[in-house]
Amino acid sequence: MKYPFLGFHPRQRHRLFWWALGLTVIAAVTLQVVDAALKTPAAPQGIVSFELAGSPAQAAAILQSWDARAQLHAAFSLGFDYLFMLAYASAIALAALWVSEGLAGWTGRLGVVMAWAMGLAGLADAAENALLWRILLNDAAESYPAWASRAATLKFGIIGLALLYVLAALLMRVFRKR
């Protein structure tokens, strides 16, 4: 099965990668600025602590540690994250496709698998954000923090594997040229 970006000419994919990477960096910087208001003893990693809370008690402790202004920052972060997830998922998927060009066998095919996996990471991120919204609005079932944490763990795992693939494939291409 071909990945949707494979319908583009490689030169177009490369340009699209740079645009997606630029948008990813801008969105990441914006989220880091917003996240500064979310760092408390109960949430030392800001929104990431909330994403990985895992239990109703931990999620409640984080929410109690945030004043009204911080909760607005959290709401903005969760909403803005939808743009970020589109940008980072596209950038990493395009990077995986780019570095897989010219690699034979399973190493080349793995780039397409990683590109598809980034779509799954984006979906996990979207589900996580929807659950966190419900928690933030105090309209949550007891299971929401656990499911949000699972979705976040899946997202971070896929992103880590995809970035590891990109780095390994890039190194393979560099050493192959020498």
Stockholm file with secondary structure:
# STOCKHOLM 1.0

chainA/1-178         MKYPFLGFHPRQRHRLFWWALGLTVIAAVTLQVVDAALKTPAAPQGIVSFELAGSPAQAAAILQSWDARAQLHAAFSLGFDYLFMLAYASAIALAALWVSEGLAGWTGRLGVVMAWAMGLAGLADAAENALLWRILLNDAAESYPAWASRAATLKFGIIGLALLYVLAALLMRVFRKR
#=GR chainA/1-178 SS CCCGGGGSCHHHHHHHHHHHHHHHHHHHHHHHHHHGGGCCSSCTTTHHHHHTCCSHHHHHHHHHHSCHHHHHHHHHHHHHHHHHHHHHHHHHHHHHHHHHTTCCHHHHHHHHHHHHHHHHHHHHHHHHHHHHHHHHTTCCCTTHHHHHHHHHHHHHHHHHHHHHHHHHHHHHHHHHHC
#=GC SS_cons         CCCGGGGSCHHHHHHHHHHHHHHHHHHHHHHHHHHGGGCCSSCTTTHHHHHTCCSHHHHHHHHHHSCHHHHHHHHHHHHHHHHHHHHHHHHHHHHHHHHHTTCCHHHHHHHHHHHHHHHHHHHHHHHHHHHHHHHHTTCCCTTHHHHHHHHHHHHHHHHHHHHHHHHHHHHHHHHHHC
//
